[in-house]
Amino acid sequence: MSKLYLVPTPIGNLEDMTFRAINVLKDVDLILAEDTRTSGKLLKHFDITTPMQSHHMHNEHKTMDRIIQKLKSGDIIALISDAGTPAISDPGFLLTRACVENEIAVECLPGATAFVPALVNSGLPNDKFVFEGFLPVKKGRQTRLKLLAEETRTMIFYESPHKLVKTLSSFVIYFGADRQVSVSRELSKLYEETIRGTAQEITQHFENKPPKGEIVIIVDGKK
């Protein structure tokens, strides 16, 4: 029986890899990896020798038909990203949709994803929230921020270190200087930290101390 497995990988600490994820990656016929160099280190660490093939946002349209044919022929394939759960701000959606359209079984294993621990340890309401991922870089950014200024649920964003201050400054403008914000970086890694405060305070903090590492921003909704 052919199947596509979506397998989460650690966002930093390799001890967060599950036993089940290791077993699946060892048993499948092929592993699709966002970056084979990055994933190669992970597979070597857990003594996984399954063949691996590149599958990322720049080639997924070209390789899709070939992968679907492999699945239709009975192969069992796993998809992993560099870190976290595939399809969450990473490749995975297009292949999953193609499998569903072709009546190929899809199973997503539970596991690491960056926004959950960032949301939970933010201290902001987490009963209702909206995941925004990365904001548009240019086109549509202003429109999106104006729309989100009225959002009453807690908002979750991903951001790169060199764009963090710019994004936080935009939150001051569109959401207000007093809006509560929590910024988590390097989750599960040695230098993990979470900074909490108003949008203005958090902006000033990172203006004085340029950030490094993977970043998740949690923003309180409009009251």
N, C-alpha and C positions, 0 to 999 in steps of 0.2 A: 504494500500500500504506500503510494507516494505521499510525501508530506513536506511542508515547509515549516521549520521551527524558527521562531524569532527568539534569540538567546541573549539575554542581558549579560553584560560583562562589567567588572568593577569600574567605578568612576575614579578610583585612586588606589585604595587598599585592596591588594590581591586576595586578602582573606575574606572579602565579600563575595567571592565566586562561590556559587552553590554546588553541592555534590551533583545535583541533577544536571546542571548546566555542563559540568565536566563530562558526565556520562553521555549526554546527548551529542556533544561535540566529538567524542571518541567514536560514537556509533554511526553517525551519518555518513553518507557517501561523499559529500562535498561541503565545504564551508565557504560562504561568501563573506568577504571581509571588506570593510570600508578602506582600510590601509593595511596591506598584507605585511608591511614591515612592523607596524605597531602590533598587529594581532599575532604576528609570528613570535614575538617575545612572550605574549600571553600563553600561546599554545605550547611553546617550549617549556615554560615554567610548570605547566600541568601535564607535561609528557603526552601531549595530543599530537598525533602524527597524521591526522586526516588531511587529504589534499585541500588546498585553499586557492580561491580565485578572487580577483579584485572585483568589487561591486560598490560603486560610489556614485554621487550625484552627477558626475561628468560622463559616465559611461552606461548608467543603468538603462537608458532608453535603447542603446545599441545591443545590450546583452540580454534584454528581457525575453525575447522570443526563444533564444537558445536555452535559457534557464527553464522556461515553461515546458519546452520540449523534453528536457532532461527529467523534469518532474512527471510529465505525462508518460514517460517510458518506465517509470517506477522508481526513480531515484528519490532518496530522502536527503534533503538539503537543509542546512542551518545558515541563518543570516545573523551576523554580528556587526556591531559598529565599533568604533575606536574605544568608546566608553559609554556605559549606560544601556538603555533599552532601544533597540532599533525602531525607527520611524518617529521617535520623539526628537524633533529637530535634527534628524539624521535620516539617511536612506532607509527605505523599508515600506513606505506606503504604496508606492507604485507596484512593487512586486506582490505585496499582499493583495492588493485589488485585483491584479491579473490572476492570481491563484483563485480568488473567490469567483471571478468571472468564468474560470475554466473548471470550476468544481473540484479544485485541488485542496486537500485538507491543510489548514493552517493552525498552528498552535504557538502561542506566546508564553514562554516561561516567566514566572514572577522573578523579580530581581532588581538590581540597582538602577535607580534613575535619580538624577541630581535634584530635581525640584521638590521631591517629597521631603527629604530631611531639611531642606532649606525652609520650606513652608512650615513644617512642624516646629522647628526651633526658633522661628521668627517671633513668636509670641503674638502674632496677628491672627484674626479670626480665620479658621480653616474649615468651618462647616460648609461654606460655599466659596468657590474660587474659580478663576478663569486663567488658563495657561495661554500666554501670548507668545512664548518663545522669543525669537529675535525680532525686534521692531524693523520695519523697512528702513533701508539705509538712506535712501533719498526720496524717491517717488512714493507718495502715500504716507510718509512718516507723520507729517503735520496733521493730516486728516485723521490718522489713526489715534494720535494723541488727544485730539479734540474730542473724539468719540469716547475714548477711555476715561476722560475727565469726568464723565457722568456715570461710570461703572461703580456699582455699589458693592460688588464682590471683591474679595482680595485678589490682586493681580500678580501673576508670576512672569518674570522675564528672564531670558538668558542674555548675557552681554560679554563682549571681549574686554580685556583689561584696558586697551588703549581708547576705547569708546565709552568707558564707564562714566567718566566725569561729564562728558557731553550729554549722555542719556539722563543722568541725575539732574543736570542743570535744566533739561527739558521738563522733567517732572516738577521742578520748582515753578517753572513758568506755567505749565498746563494744569497741574494738580494742586499747586499751592505750596508755599515754603514750609507750612506746618504739617503736611501730610506725613504720616508715619511710614517709614521705610526700613527694611532689613536687607542687608547685603551679606551673603555668605560666599566665601571663596575657598578653594582647595578642599572641598568637602571630602572627608575620610582620609585626607593626607596629613602629613606631619605638621604643616603650618596652617591647618584649618582654622578659620576664624569667622565670626559673625558680628557685624557692626550694626547696631540698631539706633534709631533716632528719627528726627524730622528730615524731610528731604533736603532742607538747607544745611542741617548739621552733617548729614552723610556726605553731601557734595563737598563741603569744606574739608572734611576729614580726608577724602581721597584726593583733593587738590593738593593737600600738604603731604600726603603719603600715597604716591602712585601705586596702584594695585598690581599684583601678579596672579596668574593662575586662572582657572575656570571660575566663572562668576554667575550666581543666581541672585536676582533682585526680587524681593517680595514687597508689594506696595498695598497699603490699606485702601479699601474702597471708599468712595464718597459717602459721607454720613448724611 
